[in-house]
């Protein structure tokens, strides 16, 4: 693995998260990348999308928190993964 991309997210799965991940997949050699998404306090369809990504992207990891963590804590959680 050459690179890790950490994405913290809080709701807005359709508007922001999916286009972001689609762009990464389109323009990145996923063999060199580990994609880490940290969902914190999401109440939309983010969890279902993360479950889908687990089967679609080989080097995918994710963390889930039921309560909002804030940007810095979510990024740090991703870095710890």
N, C-alpha and C positions, 0 to 999 in steps of 0.2 A: 504494500500500500504506500503510495507516494503522498497522498493528500487526504485530509479529512475536512469535510464541509459540515459545519454545525449550523443548524437553522432552529432558532427558538420560534415558537408559534403560539398565538393566542387567538383562537377563532379565525374567522375569515378564510376558511379552507379553500372555498371555491374561488374567491377573489384574489388571494395572494399566494397561498401555499402551493396549490396545484400548478399555477403558471410558473412559479419559481422552480419547482421540481422538474416540470416538463422542460424548461429551458436548460437546466443542468444536464438532464439526460440527452437532450438534443445536441448540445455543444461540448460535451465532456466525454472522454474515454473512461467509462465507468469501471474498467479493469484497474485503473490507477487511483480510484477515488472511493473513499468510505463516506457514505452519507449518513449523518446523524441528525435526527429531528427530535427536539424536546418540546412536547406539548404541555403547556401549563395552564390549567383552568379552562380548557376548551369545553364548550357546551354544544358545538355544532357537529358536523359529520367528520371531524378530524380523525377520530379513533378508527372509524371504518376505513378511511383513506390510508392510514398508517398500516392497518392490517393488510390491505391490498398491496402496498409498497413492499411489505415483507416478502411477498411471493414474487414480485416483479423485478426487484433490484437485488443482485447478489450480495453486495457489500452494504447492506442497510441495517441500521440500528436505530432504536428509538426509546425514549423515556416518556413516561406519562405521570403527570401530577394532577390530582383532582382540584387543587387550588392554584390560583395564580401565583407564580414565583417572582415575576418581574424579569426584566431582560437579563441583567447581570447574573442572577442566580440560575436562570435557565441555560445561559451560555456556559457557565461553569459546570453545570450538571452534564452538558454535552461533552465538554472537554474531559470530564472524569470518565466518560464511557470510552 
